[in-house]
């Protein structure tokens, strides 16, 4: 699983979903997002247009 401090998902209908502090997988079946609180969301492969993930450089942020 990939990790992101912030994950933005743009859907095919131009709606946007934003997640903070998540792990996720993006594969042929779609996108699966697991939050730090343990919540899980899944988006089908035809629902996701693009994703943008950012990860802070923890060792540099002091």
N, C-alpha and C positions, 0 to 999 in steps of 0.2 A: 504494500500500500504506500502511496505517496502521502506526504504531509504538507499542509499549507496553513499559514497563519490567517490568510484570507483567500477564499475561493469564490470566484464569480462565475456563474453559469448563465450563458445567454441561450435561450430556448428558440426554437424555430418560429414561434409566434411573437418573437421580439420581447417577451417578458424576461426579467432578470431575477435570479436567485442569488443571494449572498450568504456565505457561511464564514464563521470565524472559528479558528483553532480546530481544524478537522483533519482526518485522514480520508483518503479517497482512492478509488480505482476507476480507471477509464479504459474500457476494452470494447470488444465487438458487441457485447450485450448491452452496453450503456454505461452509465455513471452511477457509482454507489458511494454515498457520503456518510461517514460516521463522525459525529460530533464528540467533543470532549465530555459532554454530559451523557453520552451513550445512545443518543438518538440516531436513527438510521433512516436515510432517504435513498430511494432508487429512482433513476430516470431512465427510460427506455432509449435505445440507440437512436430512434427517430425524433426524440424530443430535444436533444442537445445539439445546438448549432456550434458553440465554441465554449471553451473554458479559459479562465485566466487565474493563475495561482501565484501567490506571493508568499515568500518565506523570509522572515527577518533573519539577519545574520546575528544570532544571539551572542557569539563571541566578540563581535564588534560593537554591539549595543550595550554600553555600560554607563 
